[in-house]
Amino acid sequence: MVENKRKKNSRQRGSWTHGWGAKKKHRGAGHRGGRGNAGSGKKGDAKKTKFWEDVNYFGKRGFTSQNQKTTKIKTINLAHLEAMLDSLVAQGKATKQKDMIKINLSELKYNKLLGAGKVNSKFELTVDCASESAVNKVTQAGGKVTVLPKKEKEKASNEA
């Protein structure tokens, strides 16, 4: 003989909560602090950490064109170059010819020369880009700065 099973809610008659814990629970999104990102404001400490952990949570994301090749500019000041001079000559990255010191800054992964500091040595520098003050200081000290044209820069970056 088939036994008819009673519905669950009829079995829960007489209990206040119908299996949902406290009487106030199971009334929409109120018990969980709202829907979605509700409660994530100034005092919403329970949800803040979830946003901090996910780096990409806020802001726009999406398509970035791969055709735009941007190179990061790595600079070096004349003062820093003077300080590194002895170690560069010892490593063979700079060559000394009489009183002139030849350095190719592109080989050292620097692509811009800046003019901060004093020049005490005569330099013959090859670089992708240089500031006017850097060029002036080197030439006043009796040196020379060779700025590579754009086509040679592209060839050098493709070879490397």
Secondary structure as UniProt FT lines:
FT   HELIX           8..11
FT   TURN            12..14
FT   TURN            18..19
FT   TURN            23..24
FT   TURN            28..33
FT   TURN            36..39
FT   TURN            42..43
FT   HELIX           45..53
FT   TURN            55..56
FT   STRAND          75..77
FT   HELIX           78..91
FT   STRAND          94..97
FT   TURN            98..99
FT   STRAND          100..104
FT   TURN            105..109
FT   STRAND          112..114
FT   STRAND          122..127
FT   STRAND          129..130
FT   HELIX           132..140
FT   TURN            141..142
FT   STRAND          144..147
FT   HELIX           150..159
//
